[in-house]
Amino acid sequence: QVQVVESGGGLVQAGGSLRLSCTASGLSFAGYAMGWFRQAPGKEREGVSCISWTSDHTYYVDSVKGRFTISRDNAKNTLYLQMNSLKPEDTAMYYCAAGFYLTCGDSWYAVRNYNYWGRGTQVTVSS
């Protein structure tokens, strides 16, 4: 049984930092591109970042470029999202997901391109 579990969310002031983690079990973690998504109340789920299976390629939504960094440790079956210079508009539930393939692809931001999902971790940024 595949399990994907996010952690590391919380309440932080604007300008602060958080590091999200995601552990996956029941699948060959190293064989999948991994992504982070977020969903704010009343909004659609949005692709935040994606990393290929070898970490050679990373992708970010424009609104987080230069502030967020995605990384992975295949030996630990763990995905990370370092979030710096947080803004109130970053407030959302953050989800981790495993893609269908080794690489992210041009449509890395699309929910349909991910197979296994966690339940999310809440990030709240106060102004």
N, C-alpha and C positions, 0 to 999 in steps of 0.2 A: 504494500500500500504506500502510495506516494504522500509524503507530508512536507509541506512548505510552511515555515514559521518565521514571521518577522518579529523583530524586537528593536528597542532603542528609541522609540518615540517618546514624546513628552512635551512639556510646556517650557518654552524658552522665550526670552526677550528678543526683539528685533536686533539684528546684528550678531546674535549668538550662533552657536554651532551645535549640531547633533550628528551622531554617527549611527545609522541604521544598519542592522545585521539581518541576514536571512539564511537560515539553515534548511537544507533539503535532504530528505532521506527517501529511500525506496526507489531511487532513480540514479542513473549514471550521471552525476552532476557535471562532470567534466565534458560530457558529450552534448551539452546544450548551451546555446546562448541564453543569457539571463537578463531580465529587465526589471526596472522599477517603474511603477505607475503610481498615480495619485488621483484621488477623487475628493473634491470639496462638495459640501452640501448643495444640492440643486444643480450640480454640474456633471458633465460626462467624465468618465475615467480618462485620464490623460497620460500618455507615455512620457516619462521623465528621462530615462536613460536606458541604454542597453550595452552589454559587453559580450564580445564573442568568446568562444570556448577557450581560446588561448590567451585572452586579454589583449590580443593584437589590435583590435578595433573597438572603439567606444563611440557612443552617440549620445547627444544630449538635446533636449528641447531648448530652444533659444533662451527662454526665460531663466534657465539655470546655468547656462554656460559661464564658466569662470568662477562659479560659486560651489557647484556640486562636483564630486568626483566618485565615479563608480569603480569598484575593484572586486576581485574575487580570489579566493584561496581554494583551489580545487582539492588540495590535500585534506582540507577541513570541511569540504562541501558547504562553503559559506560565501555569501555575496554581501558586499558592503555598499553603503552610500554615505560618503562624508558630505555633510551639508554645512557650509559656512555662509556668513553674511546673510543669515535668514531674514526673510521679510514676512510681514503679515499675510501676504498673498500666497505664501508657501503652505499656509495652514490647510491640511487635508489629511485623509486617511491614505497612508502609503502602503502599496502592495508590491510584493515580489512575485515574479512569474518566470517559469521556464519556457523557453521557446521550443518550437518543433525541430529546429535545425541547429547546426554548429555555429552559424553566423547570424548576425542581426538582420541583415538585408535592408533594402531601401524603405520598406514599410515597417521598420522596427517598432514604431510608435503605435501600431494597430493592435488592439486587444485580441483580434481574431488570430493573430500570429503566435499566440502563447497558449500553452497546453495546461500547465499546472499552476495553480494560484494559491497564495497564502490568504489568511483572513485579514491581514492588515495591521498596521500599527499607527496610532494617531499622533500627528505632529501639529502642535498649536503654537503659533508665533504671536506674541503680544506686542502691541505698538507702544 
